[in-house]
Each structure stands twice: as C-alpha cells, then as structure tokens.
Amino acid sequence: MTTGLHPGEAPQDPGPKDDQPLPRQEVGRGSSHDENRTRSSVITARAAASFEPVSRSVATARSFVRDTLQGWGFADIVDDAVVLTSELVTNAVVHAGTSADVLCLRAEDGVRIEVADRYPEREIPLQSSPVNMGSPDREGGRGLQLCAAMAGRWGVEYTPTHKQVWFQLDLPDRPVGTRTAGPSLPADLLPLADGRVRVAVVQIDRAGAINAWNEDAEELFGYAADQVIGKPLTDLAAWPHTPGTSTGVAEALQLSRWEGSYGIRGANGRVTPVYASHLRVRDAAGEPSTVCLLVRDHERAVLQTPIRVPTGDSGGSGEGGQATDPFEVFIGSPAPDDLDGLLQRTVERARDMLDGDSAFLLLATDDETELEVRASTGLPSARQRFARVPVEAGPGRYGSARMPAVHDDLAAVPGAVPLLNGTGMRSVVTVPLKVEGRLTGSLGVAAEAASRYSNEEALRLQFAADRIALAVESARLGELERLRRGSLSFLVEASDLLAGTLDRDQTLALMAQMTIPTLATWCAVYTIADQASDPYLSYVLHEDEDLIDGLKALLSKIPPPEPIPTPGARVWTAPAEAGHRAALHTSMRSLGLGEPATVSSGIGTTLATASAVGGETVVLPLVARNRVIGMLTLGKPTDEHFRQEILELAEDLSRRAALALDNARLYSERVAISQSLQRSLLPPELPDIDGVEVEVIYRAAGEGNEVGGDFYDLFPIRDGAYGFAIGDVCGTGPEAAAVTGLARHALRLLAREGYGGPAVLERLNSAIIDEGARSRFLTLLYGELWPQEDGSAVLKVVCAGHPLPLRLRQDGTVEPAAEPQPLLGVMEDLELYEQTVTLDPGDVLLCVTDGVTERREGTRMLGDDGLTEVLTTCTGLTAGAVAARVMRAVERFASDAPSDDMAILAMRVPGLQRD
C-alpha cells in the first residue's frame, strides 16, 4: 500500500486521460445549485492510498479511511464512509482483481471519496445511458445501491482502462449555539461595573497571531495596535491556563466557542486579570480566525453566560412582547444536543417543576409493546437503566403508560409502576409522550409521601411532555440511525476478522475480543464438541484483566447454560446468583461466621467478581449447519441491563462467529487427518548401519504438506544388507503422495521377498501402470548396500530416470555413480539392469531429487554442475554436514520459497576405526 497526504492542496481536475472519452454518470440528491456549490468548494486536505489486489486490502482500506476522517474531525460520517469504501474496494480488488486507488478529499462542508480500479478491458457506457441500479436480489452491483442510499452525491467515471466511483458525504447540520441574557432583573440587582465598560476586541489568525486590536484593548493593556499586530496572543498571556481547568490559552483559541479567565501582561509589566469569550469564525475564503472579547475579570457578568434558572409555567409573552418558546421554558437554553443529555435534563426539570423526590423517563420500542428506562433522577439509575417493562398484558405491565395517571398510594396498587418497586416512592404522576398519536415514551414524577399529586399536576406535566415529545423522538431516531450505521460498520469489520483465520483458538479469542467492551463488560464462550458432549468453557474475557481469573473460576463452578438452538438472547441468572452466594459466604467468613474456609481467594477478589456478574447476563446460541456448536455468553456488571439494539447486534455477530468457529473446526479436523495420513507415508526412524553414516533431509512444498511427490527410504533387507531408495513422483499434493505410498511399501515388500533391483523396479512399474488414470510417472533411484569388513561398502544401484547419484572421493573429485535408465510408469515392458559401486573409506554418495537441481532464480538454475561444485567443497565432512551444506546452498541460490519438493540422501563410509 502506498499513501500520500497533501494538506491544503486543491484537487486536480479529473479530466480525460490520453485523449480518451470520459463518460460520467452522476447522481445527487441536491439541486444543481447545490452541486455547483460543492464542485467549487475549497479542498483543504487530501489523502491518497493504493491497495494491492489481495483480500486483506479491504480491511486496510477501511482502516485508512477511518483514520483519515477521524484525523480530520469528521467522526459523524466515519461509519458511512467506511461501509461505502469497503464495498467499492471489494469490487475492485476481489471481483475486478485489480489494484484500488482511494482518494479522500476534505472540504468545509463534507468529504469526497474516490475509489478507482484498473480493469484491463472495459466497455465504456454511452454518455446518455441511464444509470442502472440493478436488482437488490442480485449478488453483485450493490456498491452503487449503497452509494445511492447513503451518500449525498455520487457518480461513476469511465475510460477503457479505468473506472472511478466517487461519493460525497455532507457533514450534518450542527445548530449554532445562542447565548441569552437571562431573566430580567431589577436595577438594584444588576452587577456593578466601572463608569465605562471597556471590551477589548482581539482577532487571532490561523497561526495564533494578532491581526486586529481595538481602542479598548489599547486602553486596557497599554499597547498600541502596531506594537502587537503579528505577535502571538500567547506571548501576552501571563497565566498558562484557566485556574482549575486543564485548558490552556493556546488550546482555547482552537475551540469553536470558549469562556474563561486568564491574565494579560500589560505594557507596564502588570498582569490584568480578564474574563474572555472566544468565538471561532471563518471568512468568505474559508480562512479561520478567532474573535476574542475581553473585559476586566470583575466585570465578567458582561460576557459570562448566565446560569439558567427555572422559569415559571406561564406560557405568556416575556418582557418587550417577545413570545417565550414553551420547549425552552421547560428544558432551558441551549438544549442538550444528545439524546441522553436531553432525557436527563427532562427528568430533572420535571422533578423540580412538581417538587418531587424522583422522576423517570421511559422510551417505547418500535412496536410500542415495551418501555425501556432511559433516564431517571432520585432513583438507582444504574440498576434501572435499559430495563424493560411491558405496556400491555403480562406480569409487571405498565398499565398507565398510554394515558395520564395519578397514583395516590402505590402501596395500595403494587406493581402499577414497575420501575418504582422497592424504591420507597408512594405517590406518582405519569403522562405519555406521543408523536402524531403514537406512543413514544412515558414521563413520571414520584414522591415519598402519599397523595402528593392531583389532576392539576398531571395536566402541567402533560403540557411539558407535549412540548418535548417531538424533540425527544427526533433525537431518538437520530441515535438509532447512528447505532444502526455503527452496527453495520462493526459487522463489516467483524466479518473480515473472522474470515481471516481458520485457527480455532484464534477464532474464539476474536469472538470475545470483538464483544468487549463494544457489546458487553464480560464474555464467555462455551463450545460443544459433538451432540453427546456437554458444553465446555473455552474462553473467558473481561474488560478488566484482573477479574478474568476470578470470573473463570466462578463460571467453572456452575453448570453451563442449556444448549437451546432457539435464536435470540435469553437471560441466564446463574452467574449473578452464584456470585451473590460467593460474596455472602466470603463476607460471613471474614466476620467469623459460618464454616471456616481452608482456601480463600480473599474478600476483595470475591466481591469484585460478584459485582462483575451482578448485572444482566444473556446467552446466545452458536448455531452452524443446523447444529448447536456452542454458546456466546455476555454479561454486564451489577444492576445493568442490555439495550435491545445491542442484543440484536450480538445476535447477528453470533451467527457469523458460529459459522467461522465451525469452519475452523472442520479445517482443523481435516488438517489433522491429512497430516496423520501424510505421516504414515514417511518411513519410520532410519536404521543404524555399522560402518556407514546416513543423513536425510526432506522438504515438502506447499502449506500444510508433510509429504509430497518426493520420497526416500532406507530399510534392512536381511542380515548385512540394506535397501535404499529416493524417488520423485510427477506432480505434487495428495495424488502424488498416493503413488509415493504405493512405491515405498512395494519396494520394501519386493526387496524382502528376495528380488534383485531390476526385478523390484519392473514389478513396481507394472503396479503403477495398473493404477490407470490415477497413475503418475515416477523417477526412482534404488539400491542395495552391503558394508564390508575392510571398511568399504558395496552398492548395487538402478537409476530409473532419476538424477544420477554423485560420488565424492577423498581427493575431492566428483563423478556420477550410475547410468541413466528409463523412468517408471510409462512403458509396460522395461529391461533394467543394476550397476555395482564400491565406496572406499571417506567416500560420500549423494542422492537428490530434481527439486534440488532445478532450483531457479530468474533464468538461472542450480543444475547438475552447480550441485557438483557444492559437493566438491564437502571433502572430509560427515554425512550430516554434507546434507546440511547442500541444503543451505540450495536455499541461498534463490530468494523465493521452493516450489518443488526436495529430498537429499547422503551416505558416507568413514572407514575402520583404529586404536
């Protein structure tokens, strides 16, 4: 992958290349005015990268786009950009099989991403051809459908060798914050100020240098404008940061809006404490700058945003005839821009408005059958957050959700508001939140005293609920959309990671690591070997590593969950109950109560483990190929619940993880079977031969192969006689290995039956030809060895189409030790003969397969001559050293991994040992 980053560089015009026509098909949601405005937007940065046509490039491209956009501060659109880029890069590197070029362009209003491939031949569509989006049911072509669904604008550009798909994502509109003067106050309550309030106006450019300095600034600090223009404001700041905060002046100048205190060192050397309000702006050319308003610190009331006080419930006009927004009256201004902040502000204002002890807000599910706790005050929120209660029939139902209701005493109607069970609240008023007649939530205020509320309070609360219902629903839908898009991006990343490994243990680790902490606080994976086996605890992970051992010990002591194939998450209470019992027993033992314990992990560890599993625990079945192969268990800490959206995402992840885990299991089983069968084709340990040193080096080509088309053997025939063989079957892989097994076993059987070398090979030739279509050509060097009493050795060899054996004498000369004869598996009638060779003391016989002699580096090949040169340097070496030096020379001859099997058999006659 090659990347380039060019901040502030304007993009080149993507015009036609090499005088080729460049048809464009462009689709956008905006008007032509918007399109022209986007085309003329200033590009403030660009990032480019190229990715090779391999599957792992898709994940690398996603990471590149994610890192680039997050670095630019475009977190709002990262998930959409990652999903679209993933689809388009997949089309290029996987389906088109070419490299992919990704270009990210940053502008003030969004980002444009271009993905190009370089397919060698492409038909250029006509300029006037309509854009054909294809059918959603088709296997391919979904990249453009996603662009059309998610991007603000997108298009396709063609040449015969180049296709580029681009899309633009606009930044969401962010509301501009407003500052209000607060409520009207009597004149005697207004803050004191000097006779004239001087407001210094200082403007700072992109680099932090002063480019504007008004008269009030000259009066306050004693510097004329020409003395400070061009100097950094931080040179005049006497305090490094606002007391009590960690924000320095330099950082504050980069924020869009900031208020706080610091000091300015004046021309007289004294420090003037000031209160400042900074506002980040940009001019028509897009150049950013910061406007700073500064007053003396004791006059901060001039600039400081007042704390919003609760407003009365009157809905009339304010002073000056200006109408008051009922929403702002209830929530305050500015309203929180996130859903959780808005809901929390709502319950706090509702409680204050009715002078209650607690308040709560629940949001309805899409089908309005359940309500989910999203905010509360005065209640144990951690215990209640994301808990769900039914609206209609069933135990613990929320019967007063659809209409305003006042409960004078919950003790008389227990369970009427399930959220308040066991909280000590007696009276409660609840009102529904509705949008266009549809139930979207419920708002309630409760008090510890009975009969606190009447219908009048219910009407006031309903009025407030009506004012905020639309804002809450809008924020909820926005959050849901972000969650769904984030979930899509999460599943894309998860699928890519799970598909990238076939190792069972690594798959288990990935399953757990992807869920923590995104989906849950802790995770446990149970696996089931077969239908007759019980679930086995295979992996445990907690976001706090110190709790993993305690959690694993706790789960090991309780029965595993039942392997039910029904899809979906089901609650499992056993861990929380076991943790509670363990914590109780440990606490009692620490107080000297109950049975003394001989071994204890300590009360601190036990309580921490109990807290870790004290929340909601759910189990999701891992089902692959209609069989339950395990369970994915997710848990929350004490009194926390899972959101429904999280459970749906976990269920989707569990389906992908189950298939990946089953694929890893199948692959592991097949690898084990393959390796077992392959090992059965290798000869057992080599026999020790008195008076002869023997060394064998064997390398099978291909990942996971232990045996290929090359083979060797050395075995005793009868007392004082040994057979040896080295051969090469045409081809590699399982087919060649099958002939290898046939040849090796046939050689042993025939030799021990008393047949000589030619007869052995002739009968083996007939057996190979009888295999028919499964037969393979075979080159084979076979010989028989007789060590002699004088320290020499006599060999009878037959070389059937195999590379000739080489004899190394003590004087360093190398010569062939046999003559070539026809290979096996081609002709039915062979007439072979054997040759006798005598190895004197110190001589070496080297036998290799053609994977050694045909080792290549470009157009160069090691060959027989190269092997001979290597062997001439081995005089005086042992058989093991000779084989090792030959193999080292072969490996160094080329940088690439060997593509053919290799076998080396070295035999040396050391001679008689003298006293």
BAMAR-999363 format. One record per residue (C-alpha): x, y, z. Coordinates in steps of 0.5 Angstrom, whole numbers, plus 500, padded with zeros to 3 digits. Example, Ala and Ser with C-alpha at 12.3 -4.5 7.8 and 13.67 -1.06 7.14 Angstrom:
<recs>
525;491;516
527;498;514
</recs>
This chain:
<recs>
500;500;500
503;507;498
500;513;501
500;521;501
498;526;505
498;533;502
494;538;507
491;545;504
492;542;496
487;543;491
485;537;487
487;537;480
481;537;475
480;529;474
479;531;466
480;526;461
487;522;460
491;520;454
485;523;450
480;518;452
473;520;453
471;520;460
464;519;460
461;521;467
454;519;471
453;523;477
447;522;481
446;527;487
440;529;492
441;536;492
439;542;487
444;544;481
446;550;485
448;545;491
452;541;486
456;547;483
457;550;490
460;543;492
464;543;486
467;550;488
468;548;495
475;549;497
479;543;498
483;544;505
487;537;505
487;530;501
490;523;503
491;518;498
493;511;498
494;505;493
492;498;495
494;491;492
489;486;489
489;482;495
483;481;500
487;484;506
487;490;503
480;491;504
481;492;512
487;496;510
483;501;506
477;501;512
483;503;517
486;508;512
479;512;511
477;511;518
484;514;521
484;520;516
477;522;517
478;522;525
484;526;524
480;531;520
475;531;526
469;528;521
467;523;526
460;524;525
461;521;518
466;516;519
462;510;519
458;511;513
465;513;509
468;506;512
462;502;509
462;505;502
469;505;502
469;497;504
464;495;499
468;499;493
475;497;495
472;490;495
469;490;488
476;493;486
481;488;489
477;482;490
472;482;484
476;486;479
482;483;481
486;490;480
489;495;485
485;500;488
486;507;489
483;511;494
483;519;495
480;523;500
478;530;499
477;535;505
472;541;504
469;545;509
462;542;508
464;535;508
469;530;505
469;527;498
472;520;497
474;517;490
475;509;489
479;507;482
480;501;479
484;499;473
481;493;470
485;492;463
479;492;458
472;496;460
467;498;455
465;505;456
458;506;457
454;512;453
454;519;456
447;519;455
446;512;458
441;512;464
444;510;471
442;502;472
442;501;479
440;493;478
436;489;483
437;489;490
437;481;490
443;481;485
449;478;488
453;484;485
452;491;484
451;493;491
456;498;491
452;503;487
446;502;491
449;503;498
452;510;495
445;512;492
442;510;499
448;513;504
451;519;500
449;526;499
452;526;492
456;520;488
458;519;481
462;514;476
467;516;471
470;511;466
475;510;461
477;504;457
482;502;463
480;506;469
473;506;473
472;511;478
467;511;483
466;517;488
461;519;493
461;525;498
458;525;505
456;532;508
457;534;515
451;534;519
448;541;520
450;543;527
446;548;531
449;555;532
449;556;540
446;562;542
447;566;549
441;569;552
442;575;557
438;571;562
432;574;566
430;581;567
433;583;574
431;590;578
436;595;577
439;594;584
441;587;583
445;589;576
452;587;577
457;593;579
461;596;573
466;602;572
463;608;569
465;606;563
466;598;561
471;597;556
471;591;552
478;589;548
476;586;541
482;582;539
482;578;533
487;572;532
489;569;525
490;561;524
497;561;527
495;565;533
498;572;531
494;578;533
491;582;527
486;586;530
487;590;536
481;596;538
482;602;542
479;599;548
485;594;548
490;600;548
486;603;554
486;596;558
493;594;557
497;600;554
500;597;548
498;601;541
496;597;536
502;597;532
506;594;538
502;588;538
500;586;531
503;580;528
505;578;535
502;571;538
497;573;544
500;567;548
506;572;549
502;577;552
498;572;557
501;571;564
497;565;566
499;559;562
491;556;563
485;558;567
485;556;574
482;550;576
482;547;569
487;544;564
485;548;558
491;553;556
490;559;552
493;556;546
488;550;546
482;555;548
484;559;542
483;553;537
476;551;540
469;554;537
467;557;543
470;558;550
469;562;556
474;563;562
479;567;566
487;569;565
491;574;565
494;579;560
501;583;562
501;590;560
506;595;557
507;597;565
509;590;566
503;589;571
498;583;570
491;585;568
486;579;570
481;579;565
475;575;563
475;573;556
470;570;551
473;567;545
469;565;538
472;562;532
469;564;525
472;564;518
472;569;512
469;568;506
475;565;503
475;560;509
480;562;513
479;561;520
480;566;526
478;567;533
475;573;536
476;575;543
472;579;547
476;581;554
474;585;560
476;586;567
475;580;571
471;583;576
466;585;570
465;578;568
458;579;568
458;583;562
461;577;558
459;571;562
453;566;560
448;567;566
446;560;569
439;559;567
434;559;573
428;555;572
422;559;569
415;559;571
410;555;568
407;561;565
406;561;557
405;568;556
410;573;553
416;576;556
418;583;557
418;587;551
413;583;548
417;577;545
414;570;546
417;565;550
419;558;547
415;553;551
420;548;550
426;553;552
422;555;558
422;547;561
429;545;558
433;551;558
437;554;553
441;552;550
438;545;550
443;539;550
445;536;543
445;529;545
439;524;547
442;522;554
443;530;556
436;532;553
433;526;557
437;527;564
435;535;563
428;533;562
427;529;568
431;534;573
426;539;570
420;535;571
422;533;578
424;541;580
417;543;577
413;539;581
417;539;587
418;531;587
423;527;590
425;523;584
423;523;576
424;518;571
423;517;563
422;511;559
422;511;551
418;506;548
420;500;543
418;501;536
412;496;537
410;500;543
410;494;547
415;495;552
418;501;555
426;502;556
428;506;562
433;511;559
434;517;565
432;518;572
434;522;578
433;521;585
433;513;583
438;508;583
439;509;576
445;504;575
440;499;577
434;501;572
438;504;566
436;500;560
431;495;564
425;494;560
417;493;562
411;491;558
406;496;557
400;491;555
398;485;559
403;481;563
406;481;570
409;487;572
406;491;566
406;499;566
398;500;566
398;507;566
403;509;560
398;511;555
394;516;559
396;521;564
395;518;571
396;520;578
397;514;584
396;517;591
399;511;594
403;506;591
402;501;597
395;500;595
397;498;588
403;495;588
406;494;581
403;500;578
409;503;576
414;497;576
420;502;576
419;504;583
418;498;586
422;498;592
424;505;592
420;508;598
416;512;593
409;513;595
405;518;590
407;518;583
404;522;577
405;519;570
404;522;563
405;519;556
410;522;551
406;522;544
408;524;537
402;524;532
398;520;536
404;514;537
406;513;544
414;514;544
415;514;552
413;516;559
415;521;564
413;521;571
415;524;578
414;521;584
415;523;592
416;519;598
409;522;601
402;519;599
397;524;596
402;529;594
399;530;587
393;532;583
390;532;576
393;540;576
400;537;577
398;532;572
396;537;567
402;541;568
407;535;567
403;533;561
404;540;558
411;540;559
411;533;556
407;535;550
413;541;549
419;536;549
416;530;546
418;531;538
425;534;540
426;527;544
423;523;538
428;526;534
434;525;538
432;518;539
431;517;531
438;520;530
441;516;536
438;510;533
441;511;526
448;513;528
447;506;532
445;502;526
450;505;522
456;504;527
453;497;528
454;496;520
461;498;520
462;494;526
459;488;523
464;489;517
470;489;521
468;483;525
466;479;519
473;481;516
477;479;522
473;472;523
474;471;516
482;472;516
483;466;521
482;458;521
485;457;527
480;455;533
483;458;539
485;465;535
477;465;533
475;464;540
479;470;542
477;474;537
470;473;538
471;475;546
475;481;544
470;484;539
465;484;544
469;487;550
467;493;551
463;494;545
457;490;547
459;488;554
463;488;560
465;481;560
464;475;556
465;467;556
465;462;550
462;455;551
464;450;546
461;443;544
465;438;541
459;434;539
452;432;541
454;427;546
459;432;550
457;437;555
458;445;554
466;446;556
468;453;558
473;455;553
475;462;553
473;468;558
475;475;558
473;482;562
475;489;560
479;489;567
484;484;566
485;483;574
478;480;574
479;475;569
481;469;573
476;470;578
471;470;573
473;464;570
473;460;577
466;463;578
464;460;572
467;454;572
464;452;579
457;453;576
453;448;571
454;451;564
447;454;560
443;450;557
445;449;549
438;451;546
438;452;539
432;458;539
435;464;536
436;470;540
438;472;547
436;469;553
437;471;560
442;467;565
441;468;572
446;463;575
452;467;575
449;473;579
446;468;584
453;464;584
457;471;585
452;473;590
453;467;594
460;467;594
460;474;596
456;473;602
460;467;604
466;470;604
463;476;608
461;472;613
467;468;614
471;475;614
467;477;620
468;470;624
461;467;622
460;460;618
464;455;617
472;457;616
475;456;610
482;453;608
483;456;602
480;463;600
482;468;595
480;474;599
474;478;600
476;484;596
477;479;590
471;475;591
467;482;592
470;484;585
468;478;582
461;478;584
460;486;582
462;484;575
457;479;574
452;482;578
448;485;572
444;482;567
447;476;563
445;473;557
446;467;553
446;467;545
447;460;542
452;459;537
449;455;531
452;453;525
450;448;520
443;447;524
447;444;530
449;448;536
456;448;537
457;453;543
454;459;547
456;466;547
455;469;554
455;476;555
455;480;562
454;487;565
456;489;572
452;490;578
445;492;576
446;494;569
442;492;563
443;491;556
440;495;550
435;492;545
440;494;540
446;491;543
442;485;543
440;485;536
448;487;534
450;481;539
445;476;535
448;478;529
455;477;531
454;471;534
451;468;527
458;470;524
462;468;529
459;461;530
460;460;522
467;462;523
468;457;529
465;451;525
470;453;519
476;453;524
474;446;527
473;443;520
479;446;518
483;443;524
480;436;523
482;436;516
489;438;517
490;433;523
487;428;518
492;430;513
498;430;517
496;424;520
496;420;513
502;424;511
506;422;517
504;415;515
507;415;508
514;417;511
519;412;513
520;410;521
527;412;524
533;410;520
536;404;522
543;405;524
548;402;520
555;399;522
561;403;518
556;408;514
554;414;516
547;416;513
543;423;513
537;425;510
534;432;509
526;432;507
522;439;505
515;438;502
513;444;498
506;447;500
503;450;506
501;444;511
504;439;507
509;434;510
509;429;504
509;431;497
512;427;491
519;426;493
520;421;498
526;417;501
527;410;505
533;406;508
531;399;511
534;393;513
533;387;508
537;382;511
543;381;516
548;385;513
544;388;507
540;394;507
536;397;501
535;405;500
531;409;495
530;416;493
524;418;488
520;423;485
513;423;483
511;427;478
507;433;481
505;435;488
500;434;493
495;428;495
495;425;488
503;425;488
503;423;495
499;417;494
504;414;489
509;415;494
506;411;499
505;405;494
512;406;491
515;406;498
511;400;501
512;396;495
520;397;495
520;394;502
516;388;500
519;386;494
526;387;497
525;383;503
522;377;498
529;377;495
528;380;489
534;384;486
534;391;484
532;391;477
526;386;478
524;390;484
523;396;480
520;392;474
514;390;478
513;397;481
513;399;474
507;394;473
504;396;479
504;404;478
501;403;471
495;398;473
493;405;477
490;407;471
488;415;471
491;415;478
498;413;476
504;418;476
511;418;472
516;416;477
523;417;477
527;413;482
534;411;485
534;404;488
540;401;491
542;395;496
548;397;501
553;392;504
558;394;509
565;391;508
570;388;514
575;393;511
571;399;512
569;400;505
562;399;502
559;395;496
553;398;493
548;396;487
544;401;484
539;402;479
537;409;477
531;410;473
530;416;470
532;420;476
538;425;477
545;421;478
548;420;484
554;423;486
560;420;489
565;425;492
572;421;493
577;423;499
581;427;494
575;432;492
574;429;485
566;428;484
563;423;479
557;420;477
556;413;481
551;410;476
548;411;469
541;413;467
535;408;465
528;409;463
523;412;468
517;408;471
510;409;470
511;410;462
513;403;459
510;397;460
516;393;459
522;395;462
529;392;462
533;395;467
540;393;470
544;394;476
551;397;477
556;396;482
559;401;486
565;401;492
565;406;496
572;407;499
573;410;507
572;417;506
568;417;500
561;420;500
555;418;496
550;424;495
543;423;492
538;428;491
531;429;487
530;435;482
528;440;487
535;441;489
538;441;482
532;445;479
532;451;484
532;457;480
533;465;481
530;468;475
533;465;469
539;462;473
538;454;475
543;451;480
543;445;476
548;439;476
554;443;475
552;447;481
551;441;485
558;438;483
561;445;485
558;445;492
560;437;493
567;439;492
567;443;498
565;438;503
571;433;503
572;431;510
565;433;512
561;428;516
554;425;512
550;430;516
555;436;515
555;434;507
547;434;507
546;441;511
551;444;507
548;442;500
541;444;503
544;451;505
547;452;498
540;451;495
536;455;500
541;461;499
541;460;491
534;464;491
530;468;495
523;466;494
521;460;497
522;453;494
516;451;489
518;444;489
519;438;494
526;437;496
530;430;498
537;429;500
540;423;502
548;423;504
552;416;505
559;416;508
564;411;509
568;413;515
573;407;515
575;403;520
577;406;527
584;404;529
586;404;537
</recs>
